[in-house]
Amino acid sequence: MKNLLLLLAFALPLTSWSQATVFGHATFQLPVALGEFRETGDPDLGAGARFNFYLQPSPGFPLQAGIDFGIFGRGRAVETLRLNVAGFEDDYKVRANNGVGNFGFLLKLEPLSGKRFSPYIEGEAGYNVFYSTVYFQKKNRNSDNIPVGKTEETKGRWAPFFGGSAGVKIALGKKPVGGIELKCAWLKGGKTSYNAKPYFTDEGEAIFERRRSNTDLLVPQIGVWVNFREAEKADSEKIKNKSK
């Protein structure tokens, strides 16, 4: 991680920061487990969201540094059970979810930045956190969501990852203010333990199978992006035109 931060510091020039541009990306992701992670983990990896923010020192500069946040599901169990809570019996909808959150640093090479059709490649390194949550929902007219406290079995587990991705940005409109994005990442994940294949007992207790493996992922994504600097300029021009 230290090497990546040093690379970001030296790769981006410290001049022309007055012209710096910030890009925001929001994408829908549908991760695919690879290798032993696919064999030992939940077979039904769920969809999720990913958010990227990039800093470009000056317009048209081919390198951008960024950060990546994301979350997606990894398997769940849902049942309706008759449970006794505090001496009262009620029907409860109980749900156990496995999920993965991530945080990473990005370095993007985008030679055609600012063009209508702009392919790119990037490298990434960071951490995934594997966690589980359990909820009770009372089945009545005034439904109350009652979360169950995390136990030792649901404690989050962290694993580092690194990898790369390729994608393309397609600008919409006359100016490169924003558009759509297509992207696919390959992420080599470290070995860690995690919960898999949750189910409930008749008493409403959530049971998880404990697994351990490498956590490699293929992550196809589709979403939108916006150039905040150009968007601000466009808003300013609209205000000027209205004042005339």
C-alpha positions in Angstrom: 0.0 0.0 0.0 2.9 2.4 0.8 4.4 1.8 -2.6 1.1 2.6 -4.3 0.8 5.9 -2.3 4.4 6.9 -3.3 3.5 6.1 -6.9 0.5 8.3 -6.8 2.5 11.1 -5.3 5.3 11.1 -7.9 3.1 10.2 -10.9 0.9 13.3 -10.7 2.6 16.7 -11.2 2.2 19.3 -8.4 1.8 22.2 -10.8 -1.4 23.5 -12.4 -3.6 22.4 -9.4 -5.8 25.5 -10.0 -7.1 23.6 -13.1 -7.6 20.3 -11.3 -10.7 18.4 -12.1 -12.6 16.0 -9.9 -14.6 13.1 -11.6 -17.3 11.2 -9.8 -18.4 7.7 -10.9 -21.4 5.6 -9.6 -21.7 2.1 -11.0 -23.8 -1.0 -10.6 -21.6 -4.0 -10.0 -22.3 -7.8 -10.3 -19.2 -9.5 -8.9 -18.2 -13.1 -9.9 -16.2 -15.2 -7.5 -13.2 -17.0 -9.0 -11.2 -20.1 -8.1 -11.6 -21.5 -4.6 -13.7 -18.5 -3.5 -16.3 -19.7 -6.0 -16.1 -23.3 -4.8 -16.3 -22.6 -1.0 -18.3 -19.5 -0.8 -21.9 -18.6 -1.4 -23.0 -19.6 -5.0 -25.4 -16.6 -5.3 -23.2 -13.5 -5.2 -25.5 -10.5 -5.2 -25.4 -7.1 -7.0 -24.1 -4.0 -5.4 -22.8 -0.5 -6.0 -19.4 1.1 -6.4 -18.4 4.7 -6.1 -15.1 6.2 -7.5 -13.7 9.7 -7.2 -10.7 10.8 -9.3 -8.4 13.8 -9.2 -7.0 15.0 -12.5 -4.3 17.7 -12.1 -5.2 19.5 -15.4 -7.6 19.0 -18.3 -6.4 16.3 -20.7 -3.6 15.0 -18.4 -3.6 11.2 -18.9 -3.1 10.1 -15.3 -5.7 10.4 -12.5 -5.5 9.3 -8.9 -8.6 8.1 -7.2 -10.4 6.3 -4.4 -12.9 3.4 -4.6 -15.8 2.5 -2.2 -18.2 -0.4 -2.8 -20.6 -2.9 -1.3 -22.3 -6.0 -2.5 -24.2 -9.0 -1.2 -22.8 -12.6 -1.0 -25.7 -14.8 0.1 -28.7 -14.6 2.3 -31.5 -16.5 4.1 -35.0 -15.3 4.7 -37.7 -17.1 6.7 -40.9 -16.3 8.6 -41.0 -18.0 12.0 -43.2 -18.0 15.1 -41.0 -16.8 17.9 -41.3 -16.0 21.6 -39.8 -12.6 22.3 -40.0 -11.2 25.9 -42.8 -13.6 26.7 -44.9 -12.8 23.7 -45.3 -15.0 20.6 -45.4 -13.3 17.2 -44.7 -14.0 13.6 -41.3 -12.6 12.6 -39.6 -12.3 9.3 -35.9 -13.1 9.9 -33.1 -12.3 7.5 -29.4 -13.1 7.5 -27.2 -11.4 4.9 -23.5 -11.9 4.0 -21.9 -8.9 2.4 -18.6 -7.4 1.3 -17.5 -3.8 1.6 -14.4 -2.4 0.0 -12.0 0.6 0.1 -9.1 1.0 -2.4 -6.8 3.4 -4.1 -6.8 3.8 -7.9 -4.3 5.0 -10.6 -5.9 5.5 -14.0 -4.3 6.0 -17.4 -6.8 7.7 -19.8 -4.9 9.0 -22.9 -8.1 10.4 -24.5 -9.5 12.1 -21.5 -11.9 14.8 -22.5 -13.0 13.1 -25.7 -16.4 11.7 -26.4 -15.2 8.1 -26.5 -12.4 7.6 -23.9 -11.0 4.1 -23.1 -8.8 3.6 -20.1 -6.9 1.1 -17.9 -6.2 1.4 -14.2 -4.6 -0.3 -11.3 -6.0 -0.7 -7.8 -5.1 -1.9 -4.3 -7.1 -1.9 -1.1 -9.0 -4.0 1.4 -12.3 -6.0 1.4 -14.2 -6.5 4.6 -16.5 -9.6 4.9 -19.3 -9.2 7.3 -22.8 -10.6 8.2 -25.9 -9.0 9.6 -29.1 -10.5 11.1 -32.5 -8.8 11.4 -35.9 -9.5 12.8 -39.0 -7.8 11.4 -42.2 -8.2 13.3 -45.1 -9.3 11.0 -47.9 -6.9 12.0 -49.6 -3.8 10.8 -47.0 -1.5 12.5 -43.9 -3.5 11.5 -41.0 -2.8 13.7 -37.5 -3.5 12.5 -35.5 -5.1 15.3 -31.9 -5.7 14.5 -30.1 -8.5 16.3 -26.7 -7.6 17.7 -23.6 -8.9 16.0 -22.1 -12.1 17.5 -18.6 -13.4 17.2 -19.7 -15.4 14.1 -20.7 -12.1 12.3 -17.5 -10.2 13.1 -16.0 -8.6 10.0 -12.9 -10.1 8.4 -10.5 -8.1 6.3 -8.5 -9.2 3.3 -6.2 -7.1 1.0 -6.6 -7.1 -2.7 -4.9 -5.7 -5.8 -5.6 -5.9 -9.5 -6.5 -3.9 -12.6 -9.4 -3.0 -14.8 -10.3 -1.7 -18.2 -13.2 0.4 -19.3 -14.6 3.1 -21.5 -16.3 6.4 -20.7 -18.8 7.7 -23.2 -19.7 11.4 -23.0 -23.3 12.4 -23.6 -24.2 15.9 -24.8 -22.1 18.5 -26.6 -19.6 19.0 -23.8 -17.8 16.3 -21.7 -19.8 17.0 -18.6 -20.8 13.4 -18.0 -22.0 10.2 -19.5 -22.1 6.4 -19.1 -19.3 4.0 -18.2 -18.6 0.4 -18.9 -15.9 -1.3 -16.9 -14.6 -4.7 -15.8 -12.1 -5.3 -13.0 -10.0 -8.3 -12.0 -9.1 -8.2 -8.3 -6.7 -10.7 -6.7 -8.0 -11.1 -3.1 -6.0 -12.3 -0.1 -6.9 -15.4 2.0 -9.3 -14.8 4.9 -12.2 -16.5 6.8 -15.8 -15.5 6.1 -19.4 -16.7 6.7 -21.3 -18.6 4.0 -24.6 -20.3 3.3 -26.7 -18.9 6.2 -29.8 -20.6 7.5 -32.1 -20.4 10.6 -33.1 -22.8 13.3 -36.7 -23.2 14.4 -35.8 -20.9 17.3 -34.7 -18.1 15.0 -31.0 -18.5 15.6 -28.9 -17.7 12.5 -26.3 -20.3 11.6 -23.4 -19.6 9.2 -20.9 -22.0 7.7 -17.4 -20.8 8.3 -15.1 -20.9 5.3 -11.6 -19.8 4.4 -10.1 -19.2 1.0 -8.5 -16.7 -1.3 -11.0 -14.1 -2.4 -10.5 -13.4 -6.1 -13.2 -11.5 -8.0 -14.1 -10.5 -11.5 -16.3 -7.3 -11.2 -18.3 -6.2 -14.3 -19.7 -2.7 -13.9 -22.0 -0.3 -15.6 -22.9 3.2 -14.5 -22.6 7.0 -14.9 -19.8 9.5 -14.5 -19.7 13.3 -14.1 -16.9 15.9 -14.6 -17.6 18.3 -11.7 -15.5 21.1 -13.2 -17.3 21.0 -16.5 -20.6 20.7 -14.7 -19.9 23.8 -12.6 -19.0 25.7 -15.8 -22.2 24.6 -17.5 -24.2 25.8 -14.5 -22.4 29.2 -14.5 -23.1 29.6 -18.2 -26.8 28.9 -17.6 -27.0 31.5 -14.9 -25.2 34.1 -17.1 -27.6 33.4 -20.0 -30.6 33.8 -17.8 -29.4 37.2 -16.4 -29.0 38.6 -19.9 
